[in-house]
């Protein structure tokens, strides 16, 4: 039975292009999209469809793309800057799948090329693959199979373990994590969720226990399944130290992204019996070389990145990407774009600076917002509040959510749906009258007990941060920003400046504010380099400092 395709969010229609012939290149390295998707495109008289599955080399991809108006790829073909520069007619690149790491999105954006993906097509497929690996690992199924086909009958070596009654820790409760949790509950497992962006209400609706601390979550686990994006914060989130804290009976499953686990540390933990097993569909290096230490570790199950490799998933994403490419070329509509909003070109030109700035404000706020924020409020005052601010609000939300779900998973189209899935409510208010600034955008995040906010405006056409947590501050949003809150008393600036100087971290700019004499002071520093966690810890240890946040623009 085929799963129904997720209906993508529709966008306002851009002016339809003039009638013409479009060449669509379906490119890959022996990994075509489904035949139904190809047939859908070939049925359109305006399209000339070329399918080339031998485009592993960049030069070959360049030659094939020179006269293409659209390119559709899976993961095997790379749309590099060289390919984009060599394709002057190119309007759109479609990724039949989620990740767009094989597409140079920044260059595509500069070239005015829309990049679209299919974020919902492989949800069930990946959840089922992860669950299959958990069961195979528990019952040692691959190893038992290997002995049978080799002519042996060895029942004693393959005693397994039941998942019933065991504690499962789900790291990341997005679409796939939620589907895995649903299946685990049906098997009688206790499900604990760790996700910094999942609200308590959403956890309750999913029927899972929410744990706010990663380390406190994983020490309970009989099984850990990983469904988080790979970001600087999540890279090696399962490392040697955390592996050492796990139960010896713990088993780990990863069908999300290679790099979430330190593969070398995992190999060591499996070899010395620190944990009981691991099942991986993804690796830090793909394909892993023959001498990869993890391949020699005991109690493992490996598959070659098969999370989306089902007939249903491939048919879904193939049809979906064909439909959105067809709609864009013929009607100018934009659906599931990762690098532009749903808006016509004239409006985009007017709103462009505010869209970029709104996204930046959201991204900055996400780095010092309260844990488990469940409300994001966006307010506009001045001229920016006189028109439709929907797209700006979506850009703010997109920036805010990127750290939660991964930049490739959220765009102007699906930002509201992603927020809803995490239990995050958004509000918007507009005051057309100017107050202290001609235009002001202020974004606030709250978890019910704590709040954080940031506000910005434009001076002479250049963006400025003018408020943080309600305090008047002025700085350019560039480089690394260090936010310090402390008691307002003599010697504080000297104390944290001394530590930064000791670590060779130069202060490029400084802005100060306080609520009252002897009250609470706030400092916003622009730094020439990013301080390490060690430096942050030293700053936090200074008497009188209550909060330190490093925010990377």
Residue pairs with C-beta under 8 A, 6 or more apart in sequence:
2 312
2 315
2 316
3 124
3 312
3 316
5 121
5 316
5 319
5 320
6 120
6 121
6 320
8 320
8 324
8 335
8 336
8 413
9 335
9 336
9 342
9 413
9 414
9 417
10 333
10 335
10 342
11 333
11 334
11 335
11 342
11 343
11 413
12 333
12 342
12 343
12 344
13 331
13 332
13 333
13 344
14 331
14 332
14 333
14 334
14 343
14 344
14 345
15 332
15 344
15 345
16 330
16 331
16 332
17 329
17 330
17 332
19 46
20 46
21 46
21 47
21 48
22 46
22 47
22 48
22 69
22 70
22 329
23 47
23 48
23 49
23 50
23 67
23 68
23 69
23 70
23 89
24 41
24 47
24 48
24 49
24 50
24 68
24 69
24 70
24 71
24 72
24 325
24 329
25 50
25 52
25 64
25 65
25 68
25 70
25 71
25 72
26 32
26 33
26 38
26 41
26 49
26 50
26 51
26 52
26 71
26 72
26 73
27 52
27 53
27 55
27 61
27 64
27 65
27 71
27 72
27 73
27 77
28 52
28 53
28 55
28 73
28 74
28 76
28 77
29 53
29 54
29 55
29 56
29 76
29 77
30 53
30 54
30 76
31 53
31 74
31 75
31 76
31 77
32 38
32 51
32 53
32 74
33 72
33 74
33 96
33 314
33 317
33 318
33 321
33 322
34 314
34 315
34 317
34 318
34 319
35 318
36 315
36 318
36 319
37 96
37 315
37 318
37 319
37 320
37 321
37 322
38 49
38 51
38 318
38 322
40 319
40 322
40 323
40 326
41 47
41 49
41 322
41 325
41 326
42 49
44 326
44 330
46 329
46 330
47 326
47 329
50 64
50 68
52 64
54 60
55 61
55 64
55 77
56 76
56 77
58 78
58 80
58 82
58 83
61 77
61 78
61 79
61 80
61 83
62 82
62 83
62 86
65 71
65 79
65 83
65 86
65 87
65 90
66 86
66 87
67 87
67 89
68 87
68 89
68 90
69 89
69 90
69 91
69 92
69 329
70 90
70 91
70 92
70 93
70 94
70 325
70 328
70 329
71 79
71 83
71 87
71 90
71 92
71 93
71 94
72 93
72 94
72 95
72 96
72 321
72 322
72 325
73 79
73 93
73 94
73 95
73 96
73 102
73 103
74 95
74 96
74 97
75 97
75 99
75 102
77 102
78 102
78 103
79 93
79 102
79 103
79 104
79 108
80 104
81 104
81 107
84 90
84 104
84 107
84 108
84 111
84 113
85 107
85 111
90 111
90 113
91 113
91 114
91 328
91 329
92 113
92 114
92 115
92 116
92 325
92 328
92 329
93 103
93 108
93 113
93 114
93 115
93 116
94 115
94 116
94 117
94 321
94 324
94 325
95 102
95 103
95 115
95 116
95 117
95 118
95 321
96 118
96 121
96 314
96 317
96 318
96 320
96 321
97 117
97 118
97 121
97 122
97 308
97 317
98 117
98 118
98 119
98 122
98 408
98 409
99 117
99 408
100 115
100 117
100 338
100 408
101 408
103 115
105 115
105 338
105 339
108 114
108 115
108 339
109 115
109 339
109 340
114 328
114 334
114 337
114 339
114 340
115 337
115 338
115 339
116 321
116 324
116 325
116 328
116 334
116 335
116 336
116 337
116 338
117 321
117 336
117 338
117 408
118 316
118 317
118 320
118 321
118 324
118 336
119 336
119 409
119 414
120 175
121 308
121 313
121 316
121 317
121 320
122 307
122 308
122 313
122 316
122 317
123 175
123 176
123 179
124 179
124 312
124 313
125 307
125 308
125 309
125 310
125 312
125 313
126 176
126 255
126 307
126 308
126 313
127 176
127 179
127 180
127 183
128 183
128 310
129 255
129 281
129 303
129 306
129 307
129 309
130 176
130 180
130 225
130 227
130 253
130 255
130 281
130 307
131 180
131 183
131 184
133 253
133 255
133 279
133 280
133 281
133 301
133 303
134 163
134 223
134 225
134 251
134 253
134 279
135 141
135 163
136 142
136 279
136 301
137 251
137 253
137 277
137 278
137 279
137 299
137 300
137 301
138 160
138 161
138 162
138 163
138 251
139 158
139 160
139 161
140 158
140 159
140 160
141 301
142 301
143 157
143 158
144 154
144 158
147 153
147 154
147 157
147 158
161 249
163 184
163 187
163 188
163 189
163 223
164 187
164 188
164 189
165 188
165 189
165 190
166 189
166 190
166 222
166 223
167 189
167 190
167 192
167 220
167 221
167 222
167 223
168 181
168 184
168 189
168 190
168 191
168 192
168 221
168 222
168 223
168 224
168 225
169 192
169 193
169 194
169 211
169 217
169 218
169 220
169 221
169 223
169 224
169 225
170 177
170 180
170 181
170 184
170 191
170 192
170 193
170 194
170 195
170 208
170 225
170 227
171 177
171 194
171 195
171 214
171 217
171 218
171 224
171 225
171 226
171 227
171 228
171 237
171 260
172 194
172 195
172 226
172 227
172 228
172 229
172 256
173 181
173 193
173 195
173 198
173 202
173 203
173 206
173 208
173 227
173 422
174 195
174 227
174 405
174 409
174 418
174 421
174 422
175 421
176 227
176 255
176 256
177 193
177 195
177 225
177 227
178 206
178 421
180 225
180 227
181 191
181 193
181 206
181 207
181 208
182 206
184 191
185 191
185 207
185 208
189 223
190 209
191 207
191 208
191 209
192 208
192 209
192 210
192 211
192 217
192 220
192 221
193 203
193 206
193 208
193 209
193 210
193 211
193 217
194 210
194 211
194 212
194 213
194 214
194 217
194 218
195 210
195 228
195 404
195 422
196 371
196 372
196 404
197 372
197 373
197 401
197 403
197 404
197 405
197 422
197 424
198 210
198 372
198 422
198 423
199 372
199 374
199 422
199 423
199 424
200 210
200 372
200 374
200 423
201 374
201 423
202 421
202 422
202 423
203 209
203 210
203 423
205 423
211 217
211 220
212 371
212 372
214 237
214 242
215 242
215 245
218 224
218 238
218 242
218 245
218 246
218 250
219 245
219 246
219 247
221 246
221 247
221 250
222 247
222 249
222 250
222 251
223 250
223 251
223 252
223 253
224 238
224 246
224 250
224 251
224 252
224 253
225 252
225 253
225 254
225 255
226 238
226 252
226 253
226 254
226 255
226 256
226 260
226 261
227 255
227 256
228 234
228 237
228 256
228 257
228 260
228 406
229 256
229 257
229 405
229 406
229 407
229 408
229 409
230 256
230 257
230 258
230 259
230 260
230 406
231 403
231 406
233 403
234 260
235 259
235 260
236 259
236 260
236 261
236 262
236 265
237 260
237 261
238 252
238 260
238 261
238 262
238 265
238 266
239 262
239 265
240 262
240 265
240 268
240 269
243 265
243 266
243 269
243 274
243 275
244 269
244 274
246 274
246 275
247 275
248 273
248 274
248 275
248 276
249 275
249 276
250 275
250 276
251 275
251 276
251 277
251 278
251 279
252 261
252 266
252 275
252 277
252 278
252 279
253 278
253 279
253 280
254 260
254 261
254 278
254 279
254 280
254 281
254 282
255 280
255 281
255 282
255 307
256 282
257 282
258 282
258 283
258 284
258 285
258 286
259 284
261 278
261 280
261 284
262 284
263 283
263 284
263 285
263 292
263 293
263 294
264 293
264 294
266 278
266 294
266 297
267 293
267 294
267 296
267 297
268 274
268 293
269 275
270 277
270 278
270 294
270 297
270 298
270 299
270 300
271 297
271 298
276 299
277 299
277 300
277 301
278 297
278 299
278 300
278 301
279 300
279 301
279 302
280 294
280 300
280 301
280 302
280 303
281 302
281 303
281 304
281 305
281 306
281 307
282 305
282 307
283 292
283 294
285 292
286 305
287 304
288 294
288 295
294 300
295 302
308 314
308 317
324 333
324 335
324 336
327 333
327 335
328 334
328 335
333 342
334 340
334 341
334 342
334 343
334 413
335 342
335 413
336 411
336 413
336 414
337 411
337 412
337 413
338 407
338 408
338 411
339 411
340 348
340 412
341 348
341 355
341 391
341 394
341 395
341 412
341 413
342 391
342 412
342 413
343 351
343 391
347 391
348 355
351 391
351 392
353 458
353 461
353 463
354 384
354 392
354 395
354 441
355 391
355 392
355 395
356 395
357 441
357 456
357 458
357 463
358 378
358 392
358 393
358 395
358 396
358 399
358 441
358 443
359 395
359 396
359 398
359 399
360 399
360 456
360 463
360 477
360 553
361 396
361 399
361 441
361 443
361 454
361 455
361 456
362 376
362 395
362 396
362 397
362 398
362 399
362 400
362 401
362 443
363 399
363 400
363 402
363 403
364 399
364 454
364 465
364 477
364 481
364 551
364 553
365 400
365 443
365 444
365 445
365 452
365 453
365 454
366 399
366 400
366 401
366 402
366 403
366 404
366 445
367 403
367 549
367 550
367 551
367 552
368 452
368 483
368 549
368 551
369 400
369 445
369 452
370 445
370 446
370 447
370 449
370 450
370 451
370 452
371 447
372 447
373 424
373 445
373 446
373 447
374 423
374 424
374 425
374 446
374 447
374 448
375 424
375 425
375 426
375 427
375 445
375 446
375 447
375 448
376 396
376 397
376 400
376 419
376 424
376 425
376 426
376 427
376 443
376 444
376 445
377 426
377 427
377 428
377 429
377 443
377 444
377 445
377 446
378 389
378 392
378 393
378 396
378 426
378 427
378 428
378 429
378 441
378 442
378 443
378 444
379 428
379 429
379 430
379 431
379 440
379 441
379 442
379 444
380 389
380 392
380 428
380 429
380 430
380 431
380 439
380 440
380 441
381 430
381 431
381 432
381 433
381 434
381 435
381 437
381 439
381 440
381 442
382 431
382 432
382 433
382 434
382 435
382 437
382 438
382 439
382 440
383 432
383 434
383 438
383 439
384 392
384 439
384 440
384 441
385 430
385 431
385 432
386 430
386 432
389 428
389 430
391 412
392 441
393 426
393 428
394 412
394 415
394 416
395 412
396 441
396 443
397 415
397 416
397 419
397 426
398 410
398 411
398 412
398 415
400 443
400 445
401 410
401 415
401 418
401 419
401 422
401 424
402 410
404 418
404 422
405 418
405 422
409 418
410 418
416 426
419 425
419 426
437 457
437 466
438 457
438 458
439 457
439 458
440 455
440 456
440 457
440 466
441 455
441 456
441 457
442 453
442 454
442 455
442 467
443 453
443 454
443 455
444 451
444 452
444 453
445 451
445 452
445 453
446 452
451 469
452 469
453 467
453 468
453 469
453 470
454 465
454 467
454 468
454 469
455 465
455 466
455 467
455 468
456 463
456 464
456 465
456 466
456 467
456 477
457 463
457 464
457 466
458 464
462 476
463 476
463 477
464 474
464 475
464 476
464 477
465 473
465 474
465 475
465 476
465 477
465 481
465 524
466 472
466 473
466 474
467 473
468 483
468 522
468 524
469 485
469 522
471 513
471 514
471 515
471 522
472 513
473 511
473 512
473 513
473 522
473 524
474 511
475 481
475 509
475 511
475 524
475 526
476 509
476 526
477 553
478 526
478 553
479 508
479 526
479 527
479 528
479 553
480 526
480 527
480 528
480 529
480 530
480 531
480 550
480 551
480 552
480 553
481 524
481 525
481 526
481 527
481 550
481 551
481 552
481 553
482 523
482 524
482 525
482 526
482 527
482 531
482 548
482 549
482 550
482 551
483 522
483 523
483 524
483 547
483 548
483 549
483 550
483 551
484 496
484 522
484 523
484 524
484 525
484 539
484 545
484 547
484 548
485 520
485 521
485 522
485 545
485 546
485 547
485 548
486 492
486 520
486 521
486 523
486 542
486 544
486 545
486 546
487 518
487 519
487 520
487 521
487 544
487 545
487 546
488 514
488 516
488 517
488 518
488 519
488 520
488 521
489 518
489 544
492 521
492 542
492 544
492 545
493 523
495 542
495 544
495 545
496 523
496 539
496 542
496 545
497 507
499 535
499 538
499 539
499 542
500 506
500 507
500 525
500 527
500 531
500 535
503 531
503 532
503 535
504 529
505 527
505 528
505 529
505 531
505 535
506 527
506 528
506 529
507 525
507 526
507 527
507 528
508 526
508 527
508 528
509 525
509 526
510 523
510 524
510 525
510 526
511 523
511 524
512 521
512 522
512 523
513 521
513 522
513 523
514 520
514 521
514 522
520 546
530 550
530 552
531 539
531 550
536 548
536 550
539 545
539 548
540 548
